[in-house]
Amino acid sequence: MKAAALLAAAMLLPAAGPVGTTVTVQVGNIRNANGNVHVDICPQAQFLTENCPYRATVRAVAGVTTLVLQGVPAGRYAAQATHDENRNGKVDRALFGIPKEGVGFSNDAKIRFGPPKFDDAAFAVGATPNTIRFSLRYFLGASGPAKR
């Protein structure tokens, strides 16, 4: 009797499976292998906040660093990335709030007197895995990886 009840309850639940899809983010112009690269994928309401629901952090690789985010539902998002060279979990800033570490946004959205608007950085996530690419911008120090 107990087994039959459990079986009936299990049949009422939706099949467990992956929710959302995979978004691969290739962040270019990483000036060195110090610290970490962090990416947030945000819906419009959470863009430019610290509570984006889809995030990943990996060890920095000079040049291009790749991050893979799983379970991103279909929708419209913008990505923001930082190169946390000293691994303190934040973007260090200089006078007037100028970032000391690399920052960037999907679509290589321009940074002019402040961060870009959501619409400039927005991209679509569908049912199939996708890859986005953009580069970081450094306002102080070396502007990208050393030339070989």
Backbone as CSV, one residue per row, in Angstrom:
resi,resn,N_x,N_y,N_z,CA_x,CA_y,CA_z,C_x,C_y,C_z
1,MET,0.826,-1.186,0.000,0.000,0.000,0.000,0.877,1.259,0.000
2,LYS,1.902,1.275,0.875,2.796,2.423,0.957,3.547,2.605,-0.359
3,ALA,4.011,1.533,-0.964,4.737,1.598,-2.226,3.843,2.133,-3.339
4,ALA,2.605,1.732,-3.368,1.671,2.214,-4.388,1.433,3.712,-4.236
5,ALA,1.329,4.172,-3.002,1.116,5.601,-2.757,2.337,6.411,-3.203
6,LEU,3.548,5.896,-2.915,4.761,6.582,-3.339,4.879,6.623,-4.867
7,LEU,4.523,5.514,-5.513,4.563,5.453,-6.965,3.576,6.446,-7.571
8,ALA,2.386,6.533,-7.027,1.387,7.476,-7.524,1.856,8.915,-7.332
9,ALA,2.464,9.211,-6.192,2.962,10.560,-5.930,4.099,10.905,-6.886
10,ALA,4.973,9.950,-7.155,6.091,10.179,-8.060,5.611,10.461,-9.475
11,MET,4.522,9.845,-9.885,3.992,10.044,-11.225,3.411,11.450,-11.389
12,LEU,3.008,12.078,-10.299,2.454,13.425,-10.364,3.531,14.503,-10.459
13,LEU,4.750,14.175,-10.052,5.841,15.138,-10.103,6.381,15.255,-11.525
14,PRO,6.812,16.431,-11.934,7.412,16.555,-13.260,8.734,15.791,-13.312
15,ALA,9.067,15.335,-14.483,10.325,14.598,-14.653,11.495,15.514,-14.320
16,ALA,12.407,14.988,-13.522,13.594,15.766,-13.167,14.542,15.781,-14.352
17,GLY,15.049,16.904,-14.655,15.978,17.042,-15.764,16.613,18.408,-15.679
18,PRO,17.524,18.658,-16.553,18.192,19.953,-16.491,17.226,21.085,-16.791
19,VAL,17.300,22.103,-15.967,16.490,23.287,-16.179,17.396,24.325,-16.813
20,GLY,16.998,24.858,-17.925,17.822,25.849,-18.588,18.874,25.213,-19.467
21,THR,19.790,26.035,-19.926,20.810,25.570,-20.845,22.189,26.052,-20.397
22,THR,23.190,25.703,-21.161,24.563,26.085,-20.859,24.943,27.334,-21.646
23,VAL,25.540,28.290,-20.950,26.080,29.480,-21.602,27.587,29.484,-21.339
24,THR,28.355,29.429,-22.409,29.804,29.507,-22.319,30.200,30.950,-22.581
25,VAL,31.024,31.494,-21.701,31.451,32.889,-21.819,32.959,32.910,-22.018
26,GLN,33.398,33.463,-23.129,34.819,33.618,-23.407,35.169,35.093,-23.212
27,VAL,35.935,35.353,-22.156,36.310,36.718,-21.812,37.732,36.957,-22.309
28,GLY,37.894,37.902,-23.221,39.191,38.192,-23.816,39.865,39.403,-23.197
29,ASN,41.091,39.628,-23.613,41.919,40.749,-23.186,42.273,40.679,-21.703
30,ILE,42.399,39.462,-21.158,42.821,39.294,-19.764,44.315,39.590,-19.721
31,ARG,44.722,40.624,-18.968,46.103,41.104,-19.059,47.141,40.211,-18.396
32,ASN,46.735,39.337,-17.465,47.698,38.438,-16.818,46.936,37.276,-16.168
33,ALA,47.680,36.336,-15.611,47.070,35.165,-14.992,46.912,35.325,-13.481
34,ASN,46.988,36.542,-12.996,46.812,36.789,-11.562,45.340,36.717,-11.189
35,GLY,45.028,36.090,-10.091,43.683,36.109,-9.543,42.657,35.328,-10.326
36,ASN,41.434,35.844,-10.330,40.282,35.160,-10.912,39.542,36.057,-11.895
37,VAL,38.795,35.414,-12.774,37.843,36.119,-13.625,36.464,35.692,-13.148
38,HIS,35.602,36.671,-12.943,34.245,36.419,-12.451,33.241,36.935,-13.486
39,VAL,32.204,36.132,-13.749,31.138,36.526,-14.677,29.789,36.365,-13.998
40,ASP,28.934,37.369,-14.186,27.532,37.310,-13.776,26.689,37.392,-15.032
41,ILE,25.658,36.555,-15.113,24.666,36.669,-16.180,23.368,37.082,-15.498
42,CYS,22.856,38.251,-15.899,21.787,38.907,-15.157,20.572,39.220,-16.022
43,PRO,19.376,38.981,-15.494,18.192,39.540,-16.148,18.197,41.050,-15.899
44,GLN,17.379,41.785,-16.621,17.411,43.244,-16.550,17.267,43.788,-15.130
45,ALA,16.386,43.213,-14.333,16.133,43.723,-12.982,17.351,43.607,-12.069
46,GLN,18.286,42.713,-12.388,19.446,42.508,-11.517,20.766,42.928,-12.152
47,PHE,20.704,43.499,-13.341,21.907,43.960,-14.027,22.585,45.039,-13.188
48,LEU,23.891,44.949,-13.058,24.733,45.889,-12.297,24.533,45.794,-10.789
49,THR,23.965,44.694,-10.335,23.850,44.469,-8.892,24.776,43.323,-8.510
50,GLU,24.847,43.056,-7.228,25.682,41.947,-6.751,24.892,40.658,-6.573
51,ASN,23.646,40.630,-7.002,22.844,39.421,-6.787,22.284,38.844,-8.087
52,CYS,23.128,38.788,-9.109,22.721,38.122,-10.346,22.610,36.627,-10.071
53,PRO,21.604,35.980,-10.629,21.377,34.572,-10.286,22.346,33.578,-10.925
54,TYR,23.018,33.945,-12.000,23.894,32.999,-12.692,25.294,33.580,-12.676
55,ARG,26.215,32.871,-12.013,27.564,33.392,-11.819,28.578,32.276,-11.822
56,ALA,29.784,32.658,-12.213,30.893,31.699,-12.209,32.192,32.453,-11.987
57,THR,33.128,31.793,-11.343,34.459,32.338,-11.112,35.470,31.247,-11.408
58,VAL,36.496,31.590,-12.191,37.576,30.648,-12.495,38.906,31.376,-12.392
59,ARG,39.960,30.601,-12.308,41.315,31.157,-12.279,41.567,31.889,-13.591
60,ALA,42.168,33.048,-13.527,42.449,33.851,-14.722,43.485,33.167,-15.609
61,VAL,43.291,33.307,-16.900,44.241,32.856,-17.913,44.537,34.084,-18.769
62,ALA,45.798,34.440,-18.908,46.146,35.606,-19.728,45.648,35.402,-21.152
63,GLY,45.068,36.429,-21.718,44.505,36.352,-23.063,43.013,36.112,-22.988
64,VAL,42.599,34.846,-23.060,41.171,34.486,-23.013,40.930,33.513,-21.868
65,THR,39.936,33.815,-21.052,39.504,32.924,-19.976,38.081,32.487,-20.295
66,THR,37.820,31.182,-20.206,36.500,30.636,-20.526,35.798,30.185,-19.260
67,LEU,34.531,30.574,-19.133,33.691,30.181,-18.003,32.437,29.518,-18.565
68,VAL,31.935,28.505,-17.865,30.739,27.795,-18.305,29.698,27.887,-17.201
69,LEU,28.523,28.398,-17.563,27.416,28.525,-16.612,26.305,27.582,-17.036
70,GLN,25.848,26.767,-16.120,24.827,25.758,-16.387,23.457,26.233,-15.882
71,GLY,22.409,25.732,-16.491,21.059,25.941,-15.982,20.506,27.339,-16.165
72,VAL,20.928,28.041,-17.207,20.395,29.382,-17.458,19.107,29.233,-18.270
73,PRO,17.964,29.649,-17.730,16.693,29.518,-18.459,16.655,30.437,-19.680
74,ALA,15.822,30.084,-20.634,15.640,30.931,-21.811,15.195,32.318,-21.356
75,GLY,15.709,33.335,-22.032,15.341,34.698,-21.686,16.352,35.686,-22.224
76,ARG,16.229,36.910,-21.776,17.115,37.996,-22.199,17.976,38.398,-21.011
77,TYR,19.293,38.420,-21.224,20.247,38.659,-20.155,21.351,39.607,-20.631
78,ALA,22.140,40.090,-19.680,23.382,40.801,-19.967,24.444,40.205,-19.058
79,ALA,25.657,40.105,-19.569,26.757,39.560,-18.771,27.698,40.683,-18.372
80,GLN,28.210,40.569,-17.160,29.222,41.501,-16.667,30.362,40.664,-16.128
81,ALA,31.600,41.092,-16.434,32.775,40.326,-16.022,33.794,41.237,-15.366
82,THR,34.556,40.655,-14.445,35.638,41.376,-13.784,36.862,40.478,-13.682
83,HIS,38.032,41.105,-13.681,39.290,40.394,-13.445,39.727,40.795,-12.039
84,ASP,39.451,39.930,-11.092,39.777,40.179,-9.683,41.226,39.736,-9.453
85,GLU,42.156,40.602,-9.826,43.574,40.237,-9.816,44.094,39.895,-8.428
86,ASN,43.574,40.504,-7.382,44.068,40.230,-6.033,43.141,39.314,-5.228
87,ARG,42.142,38.767,-5.865,41.207,37.799,-5.251,40.546,38.317,-3.973
88,ASN,40.171,39.574,-3.959,39.485,40.077,-2.769,37.971,40.102,-2.928
89,GLY,37.467,39.592,-4.052,36.035,39.464,-4.251,35.313,40.734,-4.650
90,LYS,36.060,41.758,-5.054,35.417,43.004,-5.479,36.285,43.694,-6.520
91,VAL,35.695,44.672,-7.200,36.449,45.478,-8.149,37.078,46.621,-7.371
92,ASP,38.395,46.647,-7.316,39.086,47.731,-6.632,38.976,48.997,-7.480
93,ARG,38.829,50.125,-6.799,38.620,51.385,-7.509,39.632,52.434,-7.084
94,ALA,39.944,53.321,-8.026,40.842,54.450,-7.784,39.989,55.706,-7.577
95,LEU,40.634,56.830,-7.654,39.976,58.117,-7.519,38.799,58.236,-8.492
96,PHE,37.724,58.802,-8.043,36.502,58.995,-8.828,35.828,57.680,-9.223
97,GLY,36.169,56.580,-8.554,35.522,55.295,-8.813,36.014,54.561,-10.040
98,ILE,37.115,54.997,-10.618,37.648,54.333,-11.815,38.155,52.947,-11.422
99,PRO,37.703,51.892,-12.124,38.156,50.534,-11.782,39.661,50.369,-11.982
100,LYS,40.324,49.765,-10.992,41.742,49.443,-11.098,41.945,48.106,-11.802
101,GLU,40.900,47.286,-11.809,40.961,45.951,-12.410,40.074,45.936,-13.656
102,GLY,40.251,44.925,-14.482,39.503,44.845,-15.730,38.019,44.608,-15.520
103,VAL,37.214,45.266,-16.343,35.763,45.084,-16.339,35.285,45.004,-17.786
104,GLY,34.187,44.324,-17.997,33.630,44.228,-19.344,32.203,43.740,-19.320
105,PHE,31.540,43.912,-20.458,30.127,43.575,-20.589,29.878,42.870,-21.912
106,SER,28.861,42.032,-21.932,28.496,41.326,-23.155,28.273,42.327,-24.288
107,ASN,28.440,41.863,-25.508,28.370,42.683,-26.721,29.468,43.746,-26.752
108,ASP,30.474,43.625,-25.878,31.501,44.655,-25.755,30.858,46.028,-25.599
109,ALA,29.759,46.053,-24.831,29.025,47.299,-24.603,29.985,48.355,-24.063
110,LYS,29.877,49.538,-24.598,30.789,50.633,-24.261,30.595,51.118,-22.824
111,ILE,31.707,51.475,-22.208,31.718,52.036,-20.856,32.069,53.510,-21.018
112,ARG,31.075,54.378,-20.870,31.283,55.821,-21.037,30.757,56.539,-19.808
113,PHE,31.638,57.076,-19.026,31.250,57.807,-17.816,30.341,56.968,-16.921
114,GLY,30.482,55.665,-16.978,29.696,54.749,-16.175,29.397,53.494,-16.965
115,PRO,28.748,52.536,-16.327,28.462,51.264,-17.003,27.444,51.433,-18.132
116,PRO,27.395,50.459,-19.043,26.438,50.543,-20.149,25.009,50.286,-19.687
117,LYS,24.098,50.587,-20.550,22.684,50.274,-20.315,22.454,48.791,-20.611
118,PHE,21.460,48.219,-19.973,21.140,46.805,-20.163,20.959,46.482,-21.649
119,ASP,20.201,47.300,-22.359,19.904,47.016,-23.772,21.171,46.938,-24.625
120,ASP,22.204,47.681,-24.266,23.449,47.645,-25.029,24.225,46.345,-24.816
121,ALA,24.013,45.708,-23.687,24.731,44.475,-23.354,23.858,43.229,-23.494
122,ALA,22.586,43.383,-23.791,21.632,42.258,-23.768,21.883,41.245,-24.885
123,PHE,21.641,39.981,-24.549,21.700,38.876,-25.500,20.625,37.874,-25.125
124,ALA,20.254,37.032,-26.077,19.191,36.046,-25.849,19.787,34.685,-25.522
125,VAL,19.130,34.003,-24.599,19.452,32.610,-24.284,18.235,31.797,-24.702
126,GLY,18.475,30.780,-25.512,17.392,29.919,-25.967,17.485,28.549,-25.322
127,ALA,16.935,27.567,-26.005,16.889,26.206,-25.471,18.179,25.429,-25.721
128,THR,19.020,25.917,-26.624,20.255,25.196,-26.925,21.456,25.958,-26.365
129,PRO,22.523,25.247,-26.028,23.717,25.905,-25.488,24.240,26.979,-26.448
130,ASN,24.767,28.048,-25.882,25.361,29.073,-26.728,26.627,29.630,-26.095
131,THR,27.400,30.336,-26.918,28.659,30.930,-26.486,28.618,32.421,-26.781
132,ILE,29.044,33.211,-25.798,29.189,34.644,-26.024,30.653,35.002,-25.793
133,ARG,31.101,36.051,-26.480,32.496,36.490,-26.375,32.525,37.999,-26.211
134,PHE,33.351,38.460,-25.308,33.590,39.891,-25.159,34.910,40.087,-24.440
135,SER,35.406,41.309,-24.440,36.716,41.609,-23.873,36.606,42.540,-22.675
136,LEU,37.586,42.417,-21.794,37.667,43.326,-20.665,38.353,44.612,-21.096
137,ARG,38.106,45.629,-20.313,38.750,46.925,-20.519,39.443,47.307,-19.219
138,TYR,40.679,47.733,-19.329,41.456,48.183,-18.178,41.651,49.690,-18.305
139,PHE,41.346,50.424,-17.262,41.471,51.873,-17.286,42.807,52.342,-16.708
140,LEU,43.448,51.505,-15.913,44.729,51.836,-15.286,45.710,50.697,-15.524
141,GLY,46.980,51.013,-15.716,47.992,49.989,-15.935,47.933,49.434,-17.338
142,ALA,48.515,48.252,-17.516,48.522,47.609,-18.828,47.093,47.397,-19.305
143,SER,46.863,47.632,-20.609,45.502,47.553,-21.134,45.113,46.182,-21.644
144,GLY,46.004,45.224,-21.569,45.710,43.876,-22.032,46.933,43.001,-21.852
145,PRO,46.895,41.781,-22.371,48.023,40.869,-22.197,49.269,41.388,-22.924
146,ALA,50.424,41.036,-22.395,51.693,41.432,-23.022,51.805,40.802,-24.400
147,LYS,52.325,41.561,-25.341,52.530,41.047,-26.719,53.737,40.131,-26.723
148,ARG,53.660,39.071,-27.498,54.779,38.123,-27.591,55.567,38.324,-28.832
